[in-house]
């Protein structure tokens, strides 16, 4: 007797409404790392102060601060934090789009000014580019 297979759920949950490109995923990762660093700012600052002006000896002298910094970052580097960074990225999509549109508008205005300044809109000049008959 043949049985029908049970419905198989996807092993990876969907984390955003649309799939992201590699560049967009990189932006999400940057937000994620910034959020983790913000939560562990005190530990990072203590380690940096200890390691200042040290080279090889920082490994032994600043061991306690390094372990504290690493344990803090590991504790906060969770899937929940990555999801929060992804949500933040999607929430700021409109702001990034508006900024990009303003930048393109400003670039077009600057190009128009450049072309007017150098008289590039009037066509070829009467120099070496014209043919003699």
N, C-alpha and C positions, 0 to 999 in steps of 0.2 A: 504494500500500500504506500502510495506516494503522498508526502505531506508538503504543504506549501510553506515556504520560508516565512518567518516572522519579519515584519518590517525592520530594516536595519537603520538605526539612527546614525547620523553623520558623526564621525569621531571628533571633528573640529567644529566648535560652535562659531556661528557667524558673529563677528564683532562690530561690523559697521554696515550701514545700509547699502554701500557700494564698494566694490573692490578697489583698492588703492594701487597706484603705480609704485614703482620702487622709490622714486623721489618722494612721493607722499608718505610712504612708510618710513623713510628716513626722517622726515619732518616729525612724524609721530614719535619715533625713537628719541629724537632730540628733546622733545617736550617731556617724554618719560624720564630721561636721564636728568634733565633740569629739575623735575619735581623731586626725584630721589635725592639729588644733591642739596636741594633747598631744605629737605627734611633732616639731612645730616650735616648741615652747615657748621654747627658747633664742633663736631668731631673732626671734620675736614680742616677747620681752622686750627684746632689744637695740633693736629698732625703736621700741618704746614708750618706752624710756628716752631715746633720741635725740630723739623727737618731743615729749617732755614740754615744756610751756611754749613751744611754737612753733606758729605758725599757717601762713602761706603759705611761710615759709622752710623748713619741714620737707621740702617737695618736693625741694629742692636739697641741703640739708645732710644729710639722712638717706637720700640716694639709695642708697648702698651697702647699708645695713641693709634698706631696703625691697626691693631686688632680691634680697637673700639670703633674706628672709622669703618673698617670692612664689615664688622658685624652689624653696624647700623645700616649700611647700604644693602647688605643681604636681607635684613629684616624688612626693609621698605621696598625692595625691588621684587614686587610680586605681580601676578597677573592682574590683580585688582587695580594696582597703580597704573599698569599699562593700559587697561581699559579706561581708566579715568583720563589718561593722556589722550587716548583716541577720541573720547567724547569731547574733550577740550578742543582738539584739532577740528572736529566737525562743527563745534559751536562757533569757531572763529573763521569758518570758511568764507562767510559773507564779507567780513572785514578784510581778509586777504584779497578777495576778488575786487573790492572797491579800491584798495590801495594799488593793485595791479592796473586797473583801468585809469586811475589818476596818473600813474607813472607813464602809461602809454600815451595819454592825452598830452602830458607835459613834453614828452619826447617828440610828438608830432608838431607841437607848437615851436619847439626849438629848431626842428628841421626846417619848418616853414620860414622862420626868421633867418636861418643860415642861407637858405636858397634865395630869399629876397636880398639879403645883404650882399651876396656875391653875384647877383643877377643870373642865377642859374635857370630861372624859369623861362627866359627869353629864347631858348634854343641855342644852337651852336654859334660861336662868335665868328667874326670875319677875319680869322687868322689863318693859320696853317691848315685848318680843317676844311676850308672851302676849296673847291676844284676850279681850275682855270681852264678855259676852253680855247 
